[in-house]
Every structure is written in C-alpha cells, then in structure tokens.
C-alpha cells in the first residue's frame, strides 16, 4: 500500500484498473494512477482507478477499419498496419470509422498533427480513399465543427487515452500546443513514388 500525499488516501500497489463499463484492465502503479487522475483521464474510487474513456471500443473501431481497408495504406497504397485519424485527434478528430483510415507506419508518423491538405502538400500524394476525399472537400469547416464538438461532449465519449488527453487539455485551456505542426516537411521518409492511390474497398 502506498499513501497518496495529495489526498491522504492509501493506494494499493498495484492499483486495480477498470473502464467505464467495469471491465478489468492490467493494474498500474500508484504513480501512474495519480498521473491519470491529475490529467483528468480517470478517477480513484475505493482504491480502484476508473478510466473515463473506453479503450475496448477503440480496439473494436481499429479492427473494423483495418478489415474495411484491407490493411492498405490510404495515403501511399503500401501495406498498412496502423490506423490514422484523418482529422487528427488534437484537432478534435474522433475515433470513428468515418474519420479513420489504414496507414503505413511511415505515413502515419510523418503526418504528426498535420491536417490532410498540409500532408498532401508535403508529399504530392493523391489518395482516393472516400474518407480522405470527404474531409478534403470541406476541411476547414469539418475541423471547426470537430473542435466545437470537443467543447460540448463529455470525456466519457472518448475512446482512447490520446482522445481523453486532448479532451482534458482542451477543457483546461492548454490545448494550443497539441496542434503544432512540424515545419513545412514531413518528419520521416514517406514513399512518394506513387502519387495516385486507388481505394479498393
């Protein structure tokens, strides 16, 4: 047992962790539990860390999108094993299929927090994935709506720790730094030889 000096609560070591639906997760250290509470991502109740987001729902959304896109990167057309938010989470993007595409690691990491139009300006790619095309058609309005929705929706609507962290930063007024984009070029090597990528559902 470890005493929490900020609340005079004695925490078990390790601390049990459950999600909003009461599903049990891997326990964490008292330090990690305190950090999650300070960030607004969880609450401590009776020595149990209760997450304020739904990580299992996030995993289901990721699996669904990987199957939908056939493990093909929506940006460059190569093999993709990650899922990318077309409107990035830090711009209010949600973890829902109509904002997710499969991406290879190079494209996903190179984007950083860049909006799709900026990333395509760096790379010269011309993807044909319908989710990307829909966002590109009205990017500014969709981003504005996503940020406004982030202001209105509760933290419990978040599906991932990243989403919950952005929610907490937005609601504490410290979110501007989250949207900083790298200067004018992609951060890692991206395949740019294929400029047009056909989307095959």
Secondary structure by P-SEA (a helix, b strand, c coil): ccccccccccccccbbbbcccccccccccaaaaaaaaaaccccccccbbbbcccaaaaaaaaaaaaaaaccccccccccccccccccccccccccccccbbbbcaaaaaaaccccaaaaaaacccccccaaaaaaaacaaaaaaaaaaaaacccccccccaaaaaaaaaaaacccccccccccccccccccccccbbbbcc
